[in-house]
């Protein structure tokens, strides 16, 4: 558990003792590969921290399964529409591997954030970080070369290839699985 806490603290700039205070209020839950935290159209207002595993956010557009984001150990996980607006999810959140997460209902998390100015600032930093990550992904998604987007994704989350089928990575990159295979082959060839 220490590895996950250390990752979270580094990523969100939270002191370890504050994360441990929050974790005392959370419930440990294990998901198997393919289980969903929430499906598109369902409501889930809970907030989660990923201790182990890889998660994928995706939705259907015209019958095509499109990946929106990936999250892994040391990151926050929640349905944006559910948590922020109390509305049904627009994205399905699915475990790509056996995963351990810690869950807290929104009301309990907000009570934690309201308990002190320090806790409130921690909450603010967490959401600010996630907004910046989202904007970075939008910018990287607009990169002209799919190869650049692929390399940026692997740099951010190198363990994806071990747990996520290539078709999901391809949809995240806005390319076909065949195009992704060509990119991967080219990178291997250039490495030699």
Number of C-alpha atoms within 10 A of each C-alpha: 7 9 12 17 23 16 15 23 18 13 14 20 14 20 14 15 11 13 16 12 11 17 16 10 14 19 12 14 13 14 18 14 15 14 17 17 19 21 20 17 13 15 17 21 22 19 22 23 23 24 25 21 23 25 28 23 25 22 18 13 8 6 7 9 14 20 22 19 17 23 20 22 21 22 22 19 22 20 28 18 16 21 19 11 11 14 16 19 23 20 23 20 27 21 25 24 19 16 20 20 22 21 20 20 16 18 13 15 19 14 12 16 18 14 11 11 10 13 20 16 13 19 19 13 15 18 13 13 15 16 12 11 12 13 12 12 17 11 11 18 19 13 13 9 11 19 18 15 20 19 15 15 20 13 10 11 15 11 13 20 11 11 15 17 12 17 18 20 24 20 18 23 25 18 13 16 17 12 14 21 14 13 17 15 12 12 13 10 9 8 7 5
